[in-house]
Amino acid sequence: MAIKHSLGKLVVSPSFADFIAGETKSNMIGLQPIELAHVAKVIDLPFHHRDPFDRLLAAQCLIEDWDLISADEILDSYGVRRVW
């Protein structure tokens, strides 16, 4: 979201930080920090996907045993449980 915002493809107000803080609170969304185990898992993943952010998301889902919400079918190659 931050990248989209910086490219002008996502407009939020009053500021990006305030928007994220408000939305995470009102929707009861917790933020997951990037842990060393997540980064280490990325090293083991094959290059089915070239987007480093998507690879990191796949690694987090595999380590944390989470479902991944994405329309990107390439992520199925990593063995994540993809919803969408």
N, C-alpha and C positions, 0 to 999 in steps of 0.2 A: 504494500500500500504506500509506503514511504517513497519508493521509487516511482510509482505511478503519479504520486502527488508532485514530486520534484520535476517530472516531465510534463506536468500540466494536464495529465490525463485523468486526474482525480482531484476535484475541487471540494475542499471541506472548510468549515469555518467554526469558530473564529481562528483557530490555528490547528495545525495537524496534531500537535501534542494534546491540546485541549479536547479535540474531537475524539482521539483514541481513548483518552482517560474517561471521558463521559460515556462513550459507547461500551467500553469494557465494564464499567460500573453498572450502567443501566441494564445491560444484558447478562450480567454476572459471568463474564468471560475472564478466565485467568490467563496470564501470559506465561508461556513456557520458555525459560532461559535455554540458551544453547550450552550444553554441558560437554565436557571432554569426551564422554562416551559417545555422544552423537557425532562429534567430529571424527573420532576414531572409526566409527562405523562407516562413514562416507568413504574412507580409504579402501574399505573392503568391497564396496559396491561396484559392479560392472558399469560400464558407460552406456547403459541403455538410454539414458537421458543426459543431454549436455548442459542443461540448466543447473548451475550449482545450488541454487536455492531449492529447486525441486528435489534434488538429490539429498540435500540436508533434511528436508521435510520427510522424505522416505526413511532416512536413517532414524530420525526422531520417532517416527511411528513404529518402526521395527523394534527399537530399544524400549520404548515405553508401552508397547502393545496397544497402540491407538489405531482407530480408523482414520483414514485420510480422506478429506472431502475435496474432490477434484474431478474434473471432467477429462483429465489427461490419461488416456488408456495406456500410455507408455509406462506409467508408474506401476501398472499391474506386474510388469516384468520383475519388479523387486520383491514381490510377494507380500506387499502391504494389502490390508483390507481397504479397498477404495470404495467410497460411497459417492454416487452421483450418476 
